[in-house]
Amino acid sequence: MNPYSRMIPRLNGTEIDRRFDYYVDLVRKGVAGFIIFGGELETVREGIRKLQAASHQPLIIASDLEQGLGQQIKGGAIFPPAMAIASALTKRSSRFQIQSSNLELLRETFKAFAVEAKYAGINTIFAPVLDINTNPANPIIATRAFGEDPETVSFFGCEMVKVLQENGIMACGKHFPGHGDTDIDSHIGLPVVRKEITALEEVELVPFRNAIREGVKMIMPGHLCVPAIDPSGDPATISKKIISYLRLRMGFKGIVVSDAMNMGALAGYDEDEASLLAVKAGVDIILHPSDPDRTASCLLEKKLGTGPLKRFVLPKEEKSPPDFTEHQRLSDKLARMAVTVEGERRTELSKPFLLILKEDKQEKGSFFIQAMKKSFPDFGHMAIVQGDEIPWSQIPKDCDLLVAVFSQIRAWKGRTGAWLPNVIGALGEKTGTFISFGNPYVLRNVSGAPRIFAYWDARPAQKAVAEKLIRP
């Protein structure tokens, strides 16, 4: 009867050697496993191998790999976000369609996620995201969702579940019962899903229901207030009514893992209190406790979380490295296919000038600029950062103005303030083409000018957008 067996603490891959004694001590105390953040591939791989060898039972080694191993581990391939993958591989007519050749690409992609994760020693991927991004103002889901409707999200989510689990990886659908129709990042505050139960059953719950039918082995409730299921206002993570709904109404019999317990949505609770409430509600695993020893003591004191946890068979160790180069080529191909153009340019580019809008001081757009200069050697550009005024005097009057917006979805960032939409609005009539290298919804109020959506800002996406502009 060991409360450690109900916890998955954080493991920093960059510290796995330096703090190995700490991690192996947690293993000997009986932790269920670890969630991996960062680190170099071979170092992390060797560290995980040693931790598994020190454990009396298989460890759950998990990671947020929504975009493949390279999202967390240096040396792995990184793929476009979910919305970009869906954009690359589907056609929209009166109904959802995907060509058989594109279905093969999709399955190759998810298989690449699985084989790279297994090589690193990771056996659980916290994906697919089964949220439906129905709220354009959502600051934390957006491009992490496969789409804006139940059909798209269900199809891609179920394919991801099937391919990952066929290849020895436990999939985890998140964030039950749906984080898509919210306007608060649950890392920062408590989002409220203000829908009646009928609306939830027709939209938000559909991908989860389908994933359960597909056999998903793990589901993560979000730190979400859902009054239609639990009028008390308790977040789903600690709500007995919401966990019971998942178990009894949805028929889920697998592992329920909490979202990270250090997130701002639970700021109104002491973390150990929240962990106790989560276990009482029916959560099987507490994720990312800040102090595993303290949380274990609290659970033991209350005699909670001490029952056995259903274990799983570990996949066979992948001794031969995957073809990372080929996987990156596949990622580059998807990035090119994903680029979406809405509207037509009035004239061909003759004197393009680029204005970059960005939310931080990091360099942005270098790959795009390099690609454009191959066709336009005198290609001019400048950048402004959040809070800056539009430098009208420095923008050539006779140019074809391109405006590239770099607005990424990331945890703890929160909502975009008024600066970005105000600047986009002021640039509207002067701009020949708007480009979104990230969140597509930042351009939702643009009218008249063509819009190009890349969904992320990696090198292949920037080069693909340049190709669209040069050879439309």
N, C-alpha and C positions, 0 to 999 in steps of 0.2 A: 504494500500500500504506500505508494510514493508520489507525492504531489509534483515532484520534478518531472514525472512522466507526462504531465499535462501542460508542459511549457516548451515553446520554441524561442529561445533567446536570440539576440543579434550576434552575428559573427562578422567582424570587419576583416575582409580578405587581405587588406594591406597590413594587418597586424597579426595574421594567423601564426607566424613564427614567433614574434616577440611575446605574444600573449598565449602561446600554446598551452602552458601549464594551467592557465585559468580555464581555457576551453575544455581541456581534458579532465579537469576537476569537475566541471559541470556534467560531463559525460559519465564519470564514475558515480556522480550523485543521481544519475538516471534521467537526464533531460530527454525529451522526445526527439530533439534534434536542434537544428539551427536554421536561421534565415541569413543568407550570405549577401553582403554588400561589398562590392569592389574587390580589388586584388588582381594579381597576375596569374594567368591560367595555370601554369605548371606548379607554381607555389601553392595556390589554392587546392589544386588537385591532390598534391602530395599531403597537404595538411588534412584534408578530408579523409583520405585513405587511412592516415594514422588514427584519426578520431573514430572512424568506423571500427578499426582493429581493436581499439581500447574499449568499445562498447559491448555489453552482453547481449544487446538486441539491436536490430537495424535502426539507424538514426534516420529521421526525416531530414534531408538536406534540401532546403527550399530556397527559392529566390524569385524576385519579381523580374521575370524574363518575358514581358509582353512583346518585346522586340528582339528576342533571341538572346543568346549568351553574352554577346558583346554589349548589351545594355548595362551589364554589371561587371563582367570579367574581361580584363584587357587580354586580347588575343582571340576572343570569339568574334563571330560575325554579328553585325547589328543590322536589323531589317527595318523597313518603314513601319510606322505605327499602324494600328489596326484599320483606321479609316482610310489610309492610303492603300493598304492591301485590298480592301473591298473596292475602292475606286479603280484600282488597276485591273481587277479581274471580273467585274460585273458590267452588264449592260442594263440600262433602264428603259423599259418601254411601258406597257400596261401592267407588266408583272416582272418580278425578279427573275433574272436569267444569268447563267454562267455557262460558258462554252466548255466542252469536255477538255480541251487543251489547257484552258485556264484552271480547271479543277485539278488537273495534274500538277500545274505550277503551285497551286495552293497547298496541295499535299506534300510536294517536295519541300516547300517552305517550312511547314510545321514539322516535317521529319528532320529537317536541318536543326530546328530548335531542339528537338529531342536528342539527337545523336551528339550534338555539341554539349548539351547539358550533362548527359550521361558520362561523356569523356571527362568533364570537370568534376564528376562525383555528385552532381546534383540529381536528385530523383523526384523532386516535386517542383512544379512551376505554378506560381500564383497567377494563373491565366487559364481560360480566357476571361476578359472583361465582358460581362453579359449585360452591362448597362446600355440603355438605349438613349442616345443623346438628343432628347426632345427639347431641351432648353438651350438656345443659342448662347445664353449668358453663363453657361456652366463653366466654372474656372478650373476644373480638375479632371473632367472626363473628356469631352470634346473628341480630339483625334484618337484617344485611347479606345473609344467605342468603334465598333465596326460600322455603325450607321445610325440612322434616325428612326428606324421602324423595326418592329419585332421580327419580320421575315428575314431581313438582312442579318441582323445580330444573331438570330437563331441559327441560320445556315452556317455562318462562319464560326460561331462559337461551338456548334456541335462538331464541325469538321476538326476544329482544333482539339477538342476533347478526344475524339476518336483517334486521330493520328498520334497525339502525344501518348495516350494510354496503350495503343497498339505497339508503341516503341519503348515501353517500359517506364514512362514518366507518369506520375500521378498529376492529373490536372485539377485545378481549383477554380471553380466559377465564382466571380465576384461582381458587384458588391450587393448581396441580397438585402432587401427585395428590389433594389434598383436605385442607382445614384444619378441617373441621367437627367431627371427633371428637377434639378436643384441649382441654386445659384451661390452656394457656399462650399468652399473646400473643407472637407471633414478633417483635414490636417490642422485647420485653423479654428473652426467653429462647428456647431451642430447643425447640419442641414435638415430641413423639414420637407418631407414629400407630401404635398397638399392635394392628394387625390382620393376619391372614394374607392372602395374596394372593387367595384365593378370595373372602373377605369384601370386600376392596377392589374386586374386579372386579364384584361383585354390587351394590355401593352407591356408594362414593366415585368410582369411575372412570366410572360410567354417564353423568353429565352431560357430562364431557369427551369421551367417545366420541361422544355425540350431537352436541355442538357441532362436533367435527371433521367429522362427516358433513355438518353444515349449512354448512361452509366457513369456520369462524372463521379469521381471518388471523394471529392472534397468541395465544400462550399464555404465561402467567407461572407458572413453578414457585414454590412457596412455600418459605420457609426452614424446611423440615420434615424431620425424621428419620423415614424409613420403612423399618424393617429388613426388611419382607417383600420389598422390591424391592432394597434395598442394605443388606446386613447390617453394612457397615462403620460405619454411623451417620452418614455424611456427609450434610449437608443437601441437599435436592433440587437447590438452586441450583448446587451444585458437584459433584454426583454424576453421573459418566458413565453409571452403570447406570440411574439414573432418567431422565435425558435420553434415553438410548438406548431405554428402554422407551416413552417418549412418541413417539419418532420411528419405531421399528421395530415395536413391538407395537400401538401406537395409530394409526400411520399418519399422524402429523401432519407436514406438509411446509411449514408457514408459519414465521413468525418466533418464536423463543423469546427472551423478555425476562426478565431476572432481576427479583426483587423488589428494593426499595431496599437498597443495599449498606451502609448505615449502621445497619441494624437490629440489635437486641441478640441475635438468634438466631445471628449470625455473630461474636459477641464473642470467641469462642475463636480467631479468625483475624485476622491483619493484613488490613486491607481490600484492599490491593493484592494480597496473596497470594490472598485469596478471589476477587478478580476474575480473576486468572490461572487459578485452578482452575475457575472457571465457564466461561471461554472454552475451556479444555481439555476440559471436560465436554460442550461442544456448545452452550452458550448463545450466541446471536447478538448480543445487546445487553446491556450493563451499565447498569443503571438507578441514577441518583442517586449517582454516585461523589462522595465528599466533596471530592476534589482531582483534577479531570479531567486536569490537566497531569501530575501525578505518576503517575496510573494509566496514562496514555498512554505515559509513559516506560518504565514497567515492562513493558507489553505489547510495546512496540517492542524492548526489550532482549531479551525472550524470543522475539521474532518470532512473537507470537501476536495474533490478532484483527486481522490486517492484510488478510484476504481481502475481496472485495467483498460488500456486503450487498444482498440483494434489495430493490429499491425499489418504490414503488407510485405510482400516478397520483393526484395531488392533486385533491380535489374542486374544482369551480368556486367562486370566491369568492362568498359570499352578501353582496350589496351592500345589499339591503333588510333592515331589522331584522325579526326574527320578531315574532309577536304575543305578547309576553311576558305581557300581561294575560290573554289567553285561556289561555295555558299555566298561569298561576298558578290560574286558575279550575278547570282540569282537575285540578291538584294538590289543590286544596281539596276537590273532589268525591271524589277517591280517598281523601283523609284521612277524610272522613265515612263512606264506604263501608267503610273498613278496620276501624273500631271494632268490637270483638268483645266480647260479653257472655257470661259463663259463670255459670250459677246465677241464681236469682230472689230479688229482695228480699222479705223477709217482710212488710213494710209500706211504704206510700208515704212519701216524704220529708215530714217536717213541720218539724223543727228541725235541718237539717243543719249540721254543724261539720266543718271540714277540717283535717286534720293532714298537713303535707307532710314527707316524708322525702327528704333530698337529700344528695349526697355531696360537695358543695362549698358555698361561701358565696354563690354567685351567686343572684340572685333567680329564683324558679321559681313558675310557676302563676298569673301575673297575669291572663292571658287567661281561664283557667278561673274564677278568682274573679269577674272582671267579668261573665262570662256567667251565673254562678250568682246574682249579686246582682240580676239583672233579675227573677228570680222570688222570691228570698229576700233582701229588702233588708237584713235583719239578719244575713246570712250571716257567721259567724265563722270565723276561720282562724288558724293559726300554723304555723311551720316549725321543724324541728330538723335539725341538720346532723350529719354523721358524728362519732360520739363522744359526742353529747349523750344524756342520760337522757330517758325519756318523761315529759313534764310532766303527770302525772296530775291534779294539783290545778288545772290551768288548762283542763282539758277539761270542759265542762259535763256533768253527770251524766245529764241527761235528753235528750241530743242524739242525732241520727242521725249517728254518726261515720263520716266518709269519710277514708280514708287514701290519699293519692296519693304514689306512689313515682317519683322522677325519677332514673333510673339509665341513663345513656347508654353506648352502645358507642363507644369512641374509642381511637385508637392511643396506646400508652404508658401507658394507665391501669392495666392489669393486672386481676387478679381482685378482686371485691368481698370485703372482709374479713368478719369475723364480726358486725360491728355491725348491718348491714342485716338479715340473716336473723334475728338475735336479736330485734331490735325488732319486725319483722313478726310473729314468733312470739308475742311478749308481747302484741301488740295484737289477736291473732286473735279471741278471744271477745268483745272489746269493740267490734269494728268491724262496721259495717253493710255497707260496700262497700269493697273494695280496688280501686285504679286504678293501672295501670302506664303511665306516660308514658315509654316506652323499652323496655328489655330485659324481655320478658314472663316470662322464666324466674325473675325474682326472686320471683314469686308462686307458684312451682311447688309449694310445700309448704303453701299456704293451703287449708284445707278449711272447709266450712260457709258462710262469707260469699261473696256474689257477687264476681266479679272482672271488671273491665273492662280491655281491652287496647287501647291506642292506638298502640303500637309506636314513637312518637317524641313530642316535646314541642312541636312547632311550633304556632303560633296556631290553624290550622284543626283540629288534633287536639284541642286543649284545648276549643275551642268545641263540637266534635262530641260529646265526652264529656259536657259539661254538658247538651247537648240530650238525650242518652240518659237521663240522670238525671232531668231535669225532665219529659220526655215519653217514658217507656219504651215 
